[in-house]
Amino acid sequence: MRKIFSLTALFFVILTNCIAQNQGKWFGYGNEKNILKVELASLLTNTISFQYERSLLSNTAITVSMGIMPKSKMPFASYLENKFAQASSLNVSKYSIMSGYRYYLSGEAFRGFYVSPFLKVAGSSITIDYKFNVENEVKTIPLSGNLIGITAGVLVGAQFSLGNRFNLDLEIFGPHYGFSKGELIGPMPLNTIEKDFLEKDLTNLDLPIIKTNSIVTNNGASIKLSGPWLGLRSNIGIGYKF
């Protein structure tokens, strides 16, 4: 949470500096080619996210977005428990970087509906105290590791002016698809019985979309993660033009 406040404060420092540099044009719309935005809907998932947009031709622009989620409980974990009973034990920190190209149907950059192909890279650091049963006794093995996903998609949205300097950006619908890869490792001394029970438990592990391949030894366990990665992007951004 402290990181979120720090990044938010940094955004407003940059925003204040931009306003100071452009205060002479405050009451008139000029030829601004840049927008710096904070994406508000990301806060619902404990993520602070910013976007920079730069106009190119009269009706096109490029965007670069960055999001950071500090380590916390998995968002909406209760909805995942029907697929993975231990979802509530997951702790996750995430980052994402996305770049897109926007084509505005209005013929004017920063105004009206747009279509934007984009590429996104997202990484997650994951920890979980994984519980398994050994002859009616519950054992716990701490697992931790990283997962990275690379996806491409197309975003449909609309952007509107809020006065002379501010814009409202509605990212309405942005499906994306790609691949993911990662590994969780849990060092823990295991006797033969514990090893057999954990191996059986991890073999039966069924995660949504993600494929798993586990290896259990007397020194612990590792789980390789791979498979397709699906996502749906939508957000609401407030931006300052300069």
CORSUL-V750021 format. One record per helix or strand of 2 or more residues. SS is the DSSP state (alpha for helix, beta for strand). FROM is the first residue (numbers start at 1). TO is the last residue. Records with the same first field share a line. If there is no record, write none. Layout:
SS->FROM-TO + FROM-TO
//
This chain:
alpha->2-21 + 23-25 + 41-45 + 77-80 + 87-89 + 192-203
beta->34-39 + 48-55 + 60-73 + 91-104 + 112-134 + 137-162 + 166-187 + 211-217 + 220-241
//
